[in-house]
Amino acid sequence: MKILELKQIEREPGQVYYRRKFTAIASMEILAKEVDVPINFIIETGPLGDKKIDFGDIKGDFSYPILPIVKSLREYVKRMDNEGALPL
C-alpha cells in the first residue's frame, strides 16, 4: 500500500485559526491497483505547537485494512503541511 498523491485539495473556511479543515482526493496504490478515494481531514494545532490530524470516513471499494491506510495518509498529510504544500 502506497500513497501516490493528494489531488484537488481544498480548504474549507473556518472561524477558528488553530483548526483547519480540508477535502481532497487521495490517489493510492493498493494491491497493485491505483484507487482514488475522496477524503476529508482536520489539522488541529495544540497550544504547544503539536499537530493532530484526524480523518473523516474513508469510503472506498478496496479489500485492505483501513488502519494502515489512515497511518500512511496521516504521515503524508503531515509531511505536506511541514513543507507548506497545503492551501492556506
C-alpha positions as MATLAB code, in Angstrom:
seq = 'MKILELKQIEREPGQVYYRRKFTAIASMEILAKEVDVPINFIIETGPLGDKKIDFGDIKGDFSYPILPIVKSLREYVKRMDNEGALPL';
ca = [
       0.000    0.000    0.000;
       1.395    3.374   -1.030;
       0.030    6.923   -1.111;
       0.739    8.353   -4.556;
      -0.637   11.886   -4.152;
      -3.425   14.093   -2.855;
      -5.371   15.820   -5.612;
      -7.910   18.630   -5.614;
      -7.035   19.754   -2.101;
      -9.447   22.420   -0.885;
      -9.537   24.159    2.462;
     -12.950   24.769    3.973;
     -13.352   28.215    5.518;
     -13.428   28.224    9.296;
     -13.670   30.650   12.164;
     -11.073   29.041   14.437;
      -7.465   29.704   13.397;
      -5.947   26.608   15.042;
      -8.282   24.171   13.299;
      -8.090   23.695    9.531;
     -10.493   21.500    7.533;
      -9.632   20.079    4.122;
     -11.178   17.902    1.448;
      -9.149   16.059   -1.168;
      -8.928   13.002   -3.359;
      -6.286   10.507   -2.259;
      -4.640    8.521   -5.018;
      -3.306    5.252   -3.584;
      -1.782    2.078   -4.869;
      -3.428   -0.856   -3.101;
      -2.686   -4.439   -4.067;
      -1.161   -3.367   -7.418;
      -4.246   -1.272   -8.315;
      -4.498    2.508   -8.340;
      -7.507    3.737   -6.367;
      -8.851    7.293   -5.977;
     -10.748    7.883   -2.735;
     -12.391   11.121   -1.545;
     -11.229   12.073    1.949;
     -11.702   14.870    4.448;
      -9.338   15.691    7.278;
      -8.771   18.209   10.042;
      -5.422   19.508   11.234;
      -5.667   20.883   14.759;
      -2.713   22.698   16.291;
      -2.346   22.350   20.061;
      -1.206   25.102   22.445;
       2.383   23.815   22.345;
       2.522   23.603   18.546;
       1.817   19.880   18.283;
      -0.462   18.911   15.398;
      -3.245   16.350   15.484;
      -4.569   15.034   12.160;
      -7.998   13.383   12.119;
      -9.742   11.815    9.141;
     -13.460   11.506    8.487;
     -14.966    8.393    6.975;
     -12.762    6.918    4.281;
     -15.063    5.123    1.917;
     -13.618    3.101   -0.866;
     -14.041   -0.182   -2.640;
     -10.821   -1.851   -1.566;
     -10.173   -5.017    0.361;
      -7.374   -3.758    2.554;
      -7.270   -2.933    6.288;
      -8.165    0.700    6.968;
      -5.659    1.340    9.799;
      -2.513    1.158    7.611;
      -4.227    3.443    5.091;
      -5.031    6.037    7.768;
      -1.497    5.831    9.180;
       0.056    6.374    5.737;
      -2.344    9.219    4.959;
      -1.569   10.874    8.292;
       2.187   10.757    7.604;
       1.674   12.046    4.044;
      -0.511   14.971    5.190;
       1.922   15.823    7.997;
       4.809   15.935    5.509;
       2.798   18.137    3.114;
       1.873   20.509    5.960;
       5.503   20.771    7.117;
       6.588   21.583    3.547;
       3.846   24.225    3.186;
       2.162   22.344    0.328;
      -1.392   22.621    1.717;
      -3.614   25.582    0.780;
      -3.698   28.493    3.227;
];
